Amino acid sequence: MLLLSSLSNAFSISSAGRPSARSSPMMAEMANGKMLFDNVAREWRCKWQDDGGGKASSATLVAIADVVDEFLPQLKALDGAVVNRAVCGGGLDFKLCT
């Protein structure tokens, strides 16, 4: 349950410090101009436990999904936000990107 508590705290969103999906229409630049991008995302990640059933029936993933569902409306309400979920069965990673 410590994992879920930490995950729940990670999704706390305050309206006072509410980030916007994009603060400037300018393209961000890295690596002396060799990497350009116009989307900067926040990523939350955690590990999940395989209880023998893999991604299809993991109790940990079900619990993570419940926490994500609780905060999903707030995340989607952010200006211009797109929310993506990724689950890796090999590394047992769960990622949520906004």
Summary of the structure (lengths in Angstrom):
residues: 98
radius of gyration: 15.8
end to end distance: 24.4
largest distance: 46.8
contacts: 205
relative contact order: 0.22
helix: 34%
strand: 21%
